[in-house]
Amino acid sequence: MNEPIAVWPGQLIDLGGQEEVFVRSTPRGAPETAVFVHGLAGSSTNWTDLMDELRDVVTGHAVDLPGAGYSPPPSGNDYSVDARADMMVKVIESLDNGPVHLFGNSLGGAISVRLAATRPDLVRSLTLVSPALPDLMPRYGPARVVVSAAPRIGEWAVEHLRVLPAERRIVATLAMCYGDMARVHPERLREAIEELRRRDGLTYSGQALSASARAIVAEYFRRGEENLWRQAAKVVAPTLVIHGRKDRLVDPRMAARAGRTFPKVRLVLLPNAGHVAQMEYPALVAKEARELISYAIAASAA
């Protein structure tokens, strides 16, 4: 394995109203702008390698969701998908660079769908990697999310898991998320372990994880016009949906429903990928995303 690149530098961005988020960015150069939203228990560093692959076509900005990475908890401790979509609107507007190419993985995919449906003026294209859209026949992984989301039980479980070595917890998490653990570079594993140790020292990390899990579960049972599948049907931006056949968290068969729902969609199924294809196969994901970005730019010009 080649030595991986360093994570992109970042800074806290003031969104007003005592709200701050940490954003990592590639050097400005490409005229188009992309924004990346991570999933549950993730952070902006989940996009490091994909941002590198795409830096010649987009200037990338990866966000630590409130309570994750280096972002402080949200005001009012509101971890809902609604609140996070509203926060992402502020981030995109703060970039002041027109509509963006929006990327979302897992929980970040759910947030991105809501944003694209409610603020189409801000999204030029939409790329979803294993988006956490409602599935009432969840796999084993989501069933664990439901348990961790239970009031008080989730926080209790997170706190008690801290007695386990960080190495053991990270390996278990990556084994759930990756299709092939052999694709985890030793340096990326070291970075993840060090980050978990840092998170263990934060008083709010357990609450942030449990509340984020509750936000996903709440969306799975949401009805009416704000159901995420109904909102997916309203997305006007060209959309790319990528699933990994070895995904243990989101059933890749959900791609079929995505194909029936999103108005302008292209589906890609990667046979050896798991839940985080952008981390396992960044070059393959970048190849597909480049096609979407080129198409979206041409469609916008037309």
C-alpha positions as CSV (number, residue, x, y, z in Angstrom):
1,M,0.0,0.0,0.0
2,N,1.2,3.5,-0.8
3,E,1.4,6.0,2.1
4,P,-1.9,7.8,2.3
5,I,-2.2,11.6,2.1
6,A,-2.6,13.7,5.3
7,V,-6.0,14.7,6.3
8,W,-7.0,18.1,4.9
9,P,-6.6,21.2,7.2
10,G,-9.7,22.7,8.7
11,Q,-11.1,25.5,10.8
12,L,-14.1,26.4,12.8
13,I,-16.7,28.3,10.8
14,D,-19.0,30.8,12.6
15,L,-22.6,30.3,11.3
16,G,-24.1,32.9,13.5
17,G,-26.3,32.5,16.5
18,Q,-23.5,31.0,18.6
19,E,-23.3,28.1,16.1
20,E,-19.9,26.8,14.9
21,V,-18.9,23.9,12.7
22,F,-15.5,22.5,11.8
23,V,-14.8,22.3,8.0
24,R,-11.9,20.7,6.2
25,S,-11.1,22.1,2.7
26,T,-8.9,21.3,-0.2
27,P,-6.9,24.2,-1.7
28,R,-9.0,26.5,-3.8
29,G,-8.4,26.1,-7.5
30,A,-11.2,24.2,-9.3
31,P,-14.1,26.6,-10.0
32,E,-16.8,24.1,-8.9
33,T,-17.5,23.6,-5.2
34,A,-18.4,20.3,-3.5
35,V,-19.6,19.8,0.1
36,F,-19.3,16.4,1.8
37,V,-21.4,15.1,4.7
38,H,-20.3,12.1,6.8
39,G,-22.3,9.4,8.5
40,L,-23.0,8.2,12.0
41,A,-19.9,8.0,14.2
42,G,-17.9,9.4,11.3
43,S,-16.3,12.8,10.6
44,S,-15.0,15.0,7.8
45,T,-11.9,12.8,7.5
46,N,-14.1,10.0,6.0
47,W,-13.8,12.0,2.7
48,T,-10.0,12.7,2.7
49,D,-9.1,10.3,-0.2
50,L,-12.2,11.1,-2.3
51,M,-11.5,14.8,-2.0
52,D,-8.0,14.2,-3.2
53,E,-9.2,12.3,-6.2
54,L,-11.6,15.1,-7.2
55,R,-9.6,18.2,-6.3
56,D,-8.9,19.0,-10.0
57,V,-12.6,19.3,-10.7
58,V,-14.0,20.6,-7.4
59,T,-12.8,22.6,-4.4
60,G,-14.0,20.3,-1.6
61,H,-15.3,21.2,1.9
62,A,-16.0,18.4,4.3
63,V,-18.1,19.2,7.4
64,D,-17.9,17.7,10.9
65,L,-21.5,17.5,11.9
66,P,-22.3,19.2,15.2
67,G,-21.0,17.0,18.0
68,A,-18.8,15.0,15.7
69,G,-15.1,15.4,14.8
70,Y,-14.0,18.8,16.0
71,S,-17.4,20.5,15.9
72,P,-19.0,21.4,19.2
73,P,-22.4,20.1,20.1
74,P,-25.4,21.8,18.5
75,S,-27.3,24.6,20.2
76,G,-30.2,23.1,22.2
77,N,-28.6,19.6,21.7
78,D,-30.8,19.2,18.6
79,Y,-29.3,16.3,16.6
80,S,-32.3,15.8,14.3
81,V,-31.9,15.5,10.5
82,D,-34.0,18.6,10.2
83,A,-31.6,20.7,12.3
84,R,-28.5,19.3,10.5
85,A,-30.0,20.0,7.1
86,D,-30.7,23.6,8.2
87,M,-27.1,23.8,9.5
88,M,-25.8,22.5,6.1
89,V,-27.8,25.2,4.4
90,K,-25.9,27.8,6.4
91,V,-22.6,26.2,5.5
92,I,-23.3,26.2,1.8
93,E,-24.5,29.8,1.9
94,S,-21.4,30.8,3.8
95,L,-19.3,29.5,0.9
96,D,-20.9,32.1,-1.3
97,N,-20.0,30.2,-4.5
98,G,-23.3,29.2,-6.1
99,P,-24.9,25.8,-6.0
100,V,-22.6,23.0,-4.9
101,H,-22.1,19.3,-5.7
102,L,-23.4,17.7,-2.6
103,F,-22.0,14.3,-1.3
104,G,-23.6,12.3,1.6
105,N,-22.8,9.0,3.2
106,S,-25.2,7.0,5.4
107,L,-26.7,9.6,7.8
108,G,-25.1,12.3,5.7
109,G,-27.0,10.9,2.8
110,A,-30.3,11.4,4.6
111,I,-29.3,14.9,5.5
112,S,-28.3,15.6,1.9
113,V,-31.6,14.3,0.5
114,R,-33.6,16.6,2.8
115,L,-31.4,19.6,1.8
116,A,-31.6,18.8,-1.9
117,A,-35.4,18.5,-1.7
118,T,-36.1,21.6,0.3
119,R,-33.4,23.9,-1.1
120,P,-32.9,22.9,-4.8
121,D,-31.2,26.2,-5.5
122,L,-28.2,25.2,-3.5
123,V,-27.5,21.8,-5.1
124,R,-26.1,21.3,-8.6
125,S,-25.6,17.5,-8.2
126,L,-26.2,15.0,-5.5
127,T,-24.0,11.9,-4.8
128,L,-25.2,9.5,-2.2
129,V,-23.1,6.6,-0.9
130,S,-25.1,4.0,1.0
131,P,-27.7,6.6,2.1
132,A,-29.6,5.9,5.3
133,L,-33.1,6.1,3.8
134,P,-36.0,4.5,5.5
135,D,-36.1,0.7,5.4
136,L,-38.5,-1.1,7.7
137,M,-36.7,-4.4,7.2
138,P,-33.3,-3.3,8.5
139,R,-30.2,-5.5,8.5
140,Y,-28.3,-6.5,11.7
141,G,-26.3,-3.3,11.8
142,P,-29.4,-1.0,11.8
143,A,-31.0,-3.2,14.5
144,R,-28.0,-2.3,16.7
145,V,-28.5,1.3,15.9
146,V,-32.1,1.0,17.2
147,V,-30.8,-0.4,20.5
148,S,-28.1,2.3,20.9
149,A,-30.8,5.0,20.2
150,A,-33.1,3.9,23.0
151,P,-33.3,6.7,25.6
152,R,-30.8,6.3,28.5
153,I,-29.9,2.8,27.2
154,G,-27.9,4.3,24.3
155,E,-25.8,6.6,26.6
156,W,-25.3,3.8,29.1
157,A,-24.1,1.4,26.4
158,V,-21.7,4.0,24.9
159,E,-20.2,4.9,28.3
160,H,-19.7,1.2,29.2
161,L,-18.0,0.4,25.9
162,R,-15.3,2.9,26.8
163,V,-13.8,0.4,29.1
164,L,-12.8,-1.6,25.9
165,P,-9.5,-0.6,24.3
166,A,-9.9,1.9,21.5
167,E,-8.1,-0.5,19.1
168,R,-10.7,-3.1,19.7
169,R,-13.6,-0.7,19.2
170,I,-12.2,0.7,16.0
171,V,-11.5,-2.6,14.5
172,A,-15.0,-3.8,15.2
173,T,-16.5,-0.6,13.7
174,L,-14.3,-0.8,10.5
175,A,-15.2,-4.5,10.2
176,M,-18.9,-3.5,10.1
177,C,-18.3,-0.7,7.6
178,Y,-15.8,-2.1,5.2
179,G,-16.3,-4.9,2.8
180,D,-12.7,-6.0,3.1
181,M,-10.6,-5.1,6.2
182,A,-7.5,-5.6,4.1
183,R,-8.2,-2.3,2.4
184,V,-7.8,-0.4,5.7
185,H,-4.4,1.3,5.5
186,P,-2.4,0.9,8.7
187,E,-1.9,4.7,8.9
188,R,-5.7,5.2,8.5
189,L,-6.2,2.7,11.3
190,R,-3.8,4.5,13.5
191,E,-5.5,7.8,12.8
192,A,-8.9,6.4,13.7
193,I,-7.6,4.9,17.0
194,E,-6.1,8.2,18.0
195,E,-9.3,10.1,17.1
196,L,-11.4,7.7,19.2
197,R,-9.1,8.2,22.2
198,R,-9.5,12.0,21.8
199,R,-13.3,11.6,21.5
200,D,-13.3,9.5,24.7
201,G,-12.1,12.6,26.6
202,L,-15.1,14.7,25.5
203,T,-18.0,14.9,27.9
204,Y,-20.6,15.1,25.1
205,S,-19.4,12.3,22.7
206,G,-21.6,9.6,24.1
207,Q,-24.7,11.8,23.9
208,A,-23.8,12.9,20.4
209,L,-23.6,9.4,19.2
210,S,-26.8,8.2,20.8
211,A,-28.8,11.3,19.8
212,S,-27.6,10.9,16.2
213,A,-28.7,7.3,16.2
214,R,-32.2,8.4,17.5
215,A,-32.3,10.9,14.6
216,I,-31.9,8.1,12.1
217,V,-34.6,5.9,13.8
218,A,-37.0,8.8,13.9
219,E,-36.7,9.3,10.1
220,Y,-37.3,5.6,9.5
221,F,-40.8,6.0,11.0
222,R,-41.6,9.5,9.7
223,R,-44.8,9.8,7.6
224,G,-46.3,12.4,5.4
225,E,-44.6,14.8,2.9
226,E,-41.4,15.0,5.0
227,N,-40.8,11.2,4.7
228,L,-37.3,11.0,3.1
229,W,-38.6,8.8,0.2
230,R,-41.2,11.4,-0.6
231,Q,-38.6,14.1,-0.5
232,A,-36.3,12.0,-2.7
233,A,-39.0,12.1,-5.4
234,K,-38.8,15.9,-5.3
235,V,-35.0,16.2,-5.9
236,V,-34.5,18.0,-9.2
237,A,-30.6,17.8,-9.2
238,P,-29.0,15.0,-11.2
239,T,-28.3,12.2,-8.7
240,L,-25.8,9.4,-8.3
241,V,-26.6,6.6,-5.8
242,I,-23.7,4.2,-4.9
243,H,-24.2,1.0,-2.9
244,G,-21.7,-1.7,-1.9
245,R,-22.8,-5.2,-2.3
246,K,-21.1,-6.2,0.9
247,D,-22.8,-3.4,2.9
248,R,-23.8,-4.8,6.4
249,L,-25.6,-1.6,7.4
250,V,-27.8,-0.5,4.5
251,D,-29.3,-3.1,2.3
252,P,-27.9,-2.7,-1.3
253,R,-31.2,-3.8,-2.6
254,M,-32.5,-0.3,-1.6
255,A,-30.8,0.8,-4.8
256,A,-33.8,-0.5,-6.7
257,R,-36.2,1.7,-4.8
258,A,-33.8,4.7,-5.3
259,G,-34.0,4.0,-9.0
260,R,-37.8,4.2,-8.9
261,T,-37.9,7.3,-6.8
262,F,-35.3,9.9,-7.7
263,P,-36.3,11.7,-10.9
264,K,-32.8,11.9,-12.5
265,V,-30.8,9.1,-11.0
266,R,-28.0,6.8,-12.0
267,L,-27.3,3.7,-9.8
268,V,-23.9,2.1,-9.2
269,L,-23.4,-1.2,-7.3
270,L,-19.8,-1.9,-6.3
271,P,-19.4,-5.7,-5.9
272,N,-16.7,-5.7,-3.2
273,A,-17.5,-2.5,-1.3
274,G,-19.2,-2.2,2.1
275,H,-20.9,0.8,3.7
276,V,-18.2,3.4,3.1
277,A,-17.2,3.0,-0.6
278,Q,-15.7,6.5,-0.6
279,M,-13.1,5.2,1.8
280,E,-12.6,1.7,0.4
281,Y,-12.6,2.6,-3.3
282,P,-12.1,6.3,-3.6
283,A,-10.9,6.1,-7.2
284,L,-13.9,4.2,-8.3
285,V,-16.3,6.5,-6.6
286,A,-14.5,9.5,-8.0
287,K,-14.8,8.1,-11.5
288,E,-18.5,7.9,-11.2
289,A,-18.8,11.3,-9.5
290,R,-16.8,12.9,-12.2
291,E,-19.3,11.8,-14.8
292,L,-22.2,13.2,-12.7
293,I,-20.4,16.5,-12.1
294,S,-19.6,16.9,-15.8
295,Y,-23.2,16.1,-16.7
296,A,-24.6,18.5,-14.1
297,I,-22.3,21.4,-15.3
298,A,-23.4,20.8,-18.9
299,A,-27.1,20.7,-17.9
300,S,-26.7,23.9,-15.9
301,A,-25.1,25.7,-18.8
302,A,-27.8,24.5,-21.2
